[in-house]
């Protein structure tokens, strides 16, 4: 079995006892990404669309550092503070996953870390 911990400055550092991502047996398992700017380590203020864009940029950077890409994502889970934000989040999500989007679950009406509006985790194939 192959298992490797991914640590990168291109995505927010873990804010608890977990890894940013784990590569195992040809897959990368990304921890949930929230709207933290990795260069300043500060929360991005704004509506769900602004936060979703930052979240997906973080996810993209993490995937690339793990040897994967948005195109190799097979499953995502989206966590929303308010399901009323689904349409706005979905519009931004579609910008990042244009062709052959991954399988996805969306869960809502949650209290998320640091009071963010959206969090996304992913599983991808290593390229």
C-alpha positions as CSV (number, residue, x, y, z in Angstrom):
1,X,0.0,0.0,0.0
2,X,1.2,3.5,-0.9
3,X,0.3,6.4,1.3
4,X,1.7,9.9,1.2
5,X,0.7,13.1,3.1
6,X,0.4,16.2,0.9
7,X,1.7,19.5,2.4
8,X,1.6,22.6,0.3
9,X,1.8,26.4,0.8
10,X,-0.4,26.8,-2.2
11,X,-3.6,25.9,-0.2
12,X,-4.5,26.8,3.3
13,X,-2.8,25.0,6.1
14,X,-4.8,22.5,8.1
15,X,-6.5,24.2,11.1
16,X,-6.7,21.0,13.1
17,X,-5.3,17.5,13.5
18,X,-5.7,16.5,9.8
19,X,-3.8,16.6,6.6
20,X,-4.5,18.9,3.7
21,X,-4.6,15.8,1.5
22,X,-3.5,12.1,1.4
23,X,-2.4,10.3,-1.7
24,X,-3.1,6.6,-1.5
25,X,-3.0,3.9,-4.2
26,X,-3.5,6.2,-7.1
27,X,-6.1,8.5,-5.5
28,X,-5.9,11.8,-3.7
29,X,-8.3,12.5,-0.9
30,X,-8.6,16.2,-0.2
31,X,-9.7,17.6,3.1
32,X,-12.5,20.1,3.0
33,X,-11.4,23.5,1.7
34,X,-12.8,26.7,3.0
35,X,-12.4,30.3,1.8
36,X,-9.0,31.1,3.3
37,X,-6.5,32.9,1.2
38,X,-3.3,30.8,1.5
39,X,-1.0,33.8,1.0
40,X,-2.5,35.8,3.9
41,X,-4.0,33.0,5.9
42,X,-7.1,35.1,6.3
43,X,-10.8,34.3,5.6
44,X,-12.1,35.8,2.3
45,X,-15.1,38.0,3.1
46,X,-18.0,38.0,0.7
47,X,-21.1,36.1,-0.4
48,X,-21.2,32.4,-1.3
49,X,-20.1,33.0,-4.9
50,X,-16.9,34.9,-3.7
51,X,-16.2,32.2,-1.1
52,X,-16.9,29.3,-3.5
53,X,-14.4,30.8,-6.0
54,X,-11.7,30.9,-3.4
55,X,-12.6,27.4,-2.1
56,X,-12.3,26.0,-5.6
57,X,-9.0,27.8,-6.3
58,X,-7.7,26.3,-3.1
59,X,-8.9,22.9,-4.1
60,X,-7.3,23.2,-7.6
61,X,-3.9,24.2,-6.1
62,X,-4.1,21.3,-3.6
63,X,-4.9,18.8,-6.3
64,X,-2.1,20.1,-8.5
65,X,0.5,19.8,-5.7
66,X,-0.8,16.2,-5.1
67,X,-0.3,15.3,-8.7
68,X,-3.9,15.5,-9.8
69,X,-6.1,18.1,-11.4
70,X,-9.7,19.3,-11.4
71,X,-10.3,17.1,-14.5
72,X,-9.3,14.0,-12.5
73,X,-11.8,14.6,-9.7
74,X,-14.2,11.7,-9.4
75,X,-16.3,12.9,-6.4
76,X,-16.9,16.0,-4.5
77,X,-18.9,16.9,-1.4
78,X,-20.2,20.4,-1.1
79,X,-21.2,21.7,2.4
80,X,-23.4,24.8,2.5
81,X,-24.3,26.9,5.4
82,X,-27.6,27.8,3.7
83,X,-29.2,25.6,1.0
84,X,-30.6,28.9,-0.3
85,X,-27.1,29.5,-1.6
86,X,-27.2,26.4,-3.8
87,X,-27.8,28.2,-7.1
88,X,-25.1,30.8,-6.6
89,X,-22.6,28.2,-5.5
90,X,-23.5,25.9,-8.4
91,X,-22.9,28.7,-10.9
92,X,-19.3,29.1,-9.7
93,X,-18.8,25.3,-9.4
94,X,-19.8,25.0,-13.1
95,X,-16.9,27.4,-14.0
96,X,-14.4,25.0,-12.5
97,X,-16.0,21.7,-13.6
98,X,-17.0,22.4,-17.2
99,X,-16.7,19.1,-19.0
100,X,-17.6,15.7,-17.5
101,X,-18.1,17.0,-13.9
102,X,-17.5,14.6,-11.0
103,X,-20.2,12.9,-9.0
104,X,-21.3,15.2,-6.2
105,X,-23.2,15.4,-3.0
106,X,-24.4,18.7,-1.5
107,X,-25.4,19.0,2.2
108,X,-26.8,22.2,3.6
109,X,-28.0,24.1,6.6
110,X,-24.8,23.6,8.4
111,X,-22.6,25.5,10.8
112,X,-19.2,25.4,9.0
113,X,-15.7,26.1,10.3
114,X,-14.9,29.8,11.0
115,X,-18.5,30.7,10.0
116,X,-17.8,30.2,6.2
117,X,-20.7,29.8,3.8
118,X,-19.2,26.9,1.8
119,X,-16.7,24.0,2.1
120,X,-15.7,21.5,-0.6
121,X,-13.9,18.2,-0.3
122,X,-12.8,16.0,-3.2
123,X,-11.4,12.6,-4.3
124,X,-9.4,12.5,-7.5
125,X,-7.2,10.2,-9.5
126,X,-3.5,11.0,-9.5
127,X,-2.4,11.7,-13.0
